[in-house]
Amino acid sequence: MFRKIVILVGVVFFMSLIVFTAVMFLKNEVELYSENNVSLTIDKPTFIALSEPEVSESGTDLKQVYNMTFLGLDVGTYTLIDRSLQNGTSLIFEEINNTGWIPYTFSLNVNGLEDAEFKSWNPEPTVRLDEALYGPDPTTNPYGVFTKNNSEILVGNVYVSRSLQLGNGEWVRELRHEIAEFTTEEGTLSKNLWLPPKHSSQTWLMASQEPLFGTQEAEDEWISFSLENRLSQLNWLTPAGPYVKLELTDDLRTELAYGYIEKRTADLTSMEWNESSPSLFFESMILNSETNQQ
């Protein structure tokens, strides 16, 4: 009897290992977006299936939601929102919600970057926020800009977080980690991420058929300023507005809590800079903030 139990446990363990390996390492690539010189694909676990997308339009946003299933069970959603701004620039948001009981890995890919020039928006470390007021903020500037011919793509980082309710009843996002290091091979930038159960990942990019700044010097000036002034650059963009670091309270869970703040959503910094140093980037950020406030 004992021997049978041991064998049964061994079989269960072996089957679990097979399932874990299938979920973690066996991947296939799916194309989800191809517009305006931007091609987006995901490398997903082979055993996770994507449904046909539920497509809806609201204002400037075209939204696609894919349900994800594993062996017939719902394990989450993948959402892509293409926001077409009035100046011809597009903001593309991607979000994965893991609603299941197993972690899984994904690679979010930006394709068609062969022969593109890259410029980092993090050439040096960022200056810390007032940690007595805000606590630590590990977020950094967007990853950087890819330029090909006259078109440009500003790539944002990946933010992995979970929903958290504070003692006062307020719901916030607790940042688990920012993924700010990507790989680029054979013209494809890959955002590799590990998503635990009941967590979400969010990322974004800005695509334009024209340079985002009039000159390299103007772009360098903004990069330098934003690295030194942490409340000026909005890093964690979402379709509803930017998540920003919240001030600390007596609730210790606010140490890595992020949320929406109306004044920050208005992006007054972009308005000020666009007056003295007009650029397609600032104009796009202003148009995006107006959309968020509607």
Order of alpha helices (4+ residues) and beta strands (2+ residues): alpha-beta-beta-beta-beta-beta-beta-beta-beta-beta-alpha-beta-beta-beta-beta-beta-beta-beta-alpha-beta-beta-beta-alpha-alpha-alpha
